Amino acid sequence: MNENTIKGNWEQVKGNVQKKWGELTDDELDQINGDRKILAGKIQEKYGQAQEEAERQIEEFERSY
């Protein structure tokens, strides 16, 4: 899955994103709106992850989706 796929399917994907990263609020998911960079930033902020770790988690999520 690439960034365009995430953006194009955000309404379907965001429920799974919230299951994986449960601390993200509905408002934050609306702000992310499928933007991978914003998602990575929110993961860093909420979970205290380094940028590389947040990116790795997103890549892992994309492979499993």
N, C-alpha and C positions, 0 to 999 in steps of 0.2 A: 504494500500500500504506500502510495506516495502522498505528498502534501496536498496535491490537487484532489486525490481520492478522499482524503480526510475532510477537506473543505466541502466537497460535493456531497458527502454522506454524513455531514456533521450531526444532523438530527438523529440519525440512527446510531452513530458512533458514541455520542456524548453520554448515553446511559452506561455504556461499557467503560468509558473513561471515568465516570463517577464511581463505578464499582471498584475499579482498580485504585483510584486516588480519591478515596471517600471524603477527604477533608476539603475538596473543592466544592464550593457552593454553586447553586444554580446560577446566581449572578455572575460568578467567575466563569462558568461554562459558557454563558452567553457572551461574555467579553472575549473569550478564547475563540469562539466561532470557527473552529477548525484550523486556527493558525498555530502551527507546530512550535514556533518560537515563543509565542505567548504561553502555550501549554508548558513548555520547558521552564519558562520563567516562573510560572505559578507552582510547578513541582518543586523548583529550587526554594522558593519562598516558603511554601507550606511544610516541606519535609526536610529543609536544611541540606539539600543535596547540592553537590557541585554540578556545574553545567554539563560536564561529560557524563556524569551518572544519570542526570535527568534525560539527556539525549539517548543514552543506552536503554533506559527504561521505556522510552517512547518507541524506539526501534523494536524492542522485544514485544511490546504491546501490538505494534503494527503487524509483526510476523504472526502473532497468535489470533489476530482478528480475522 
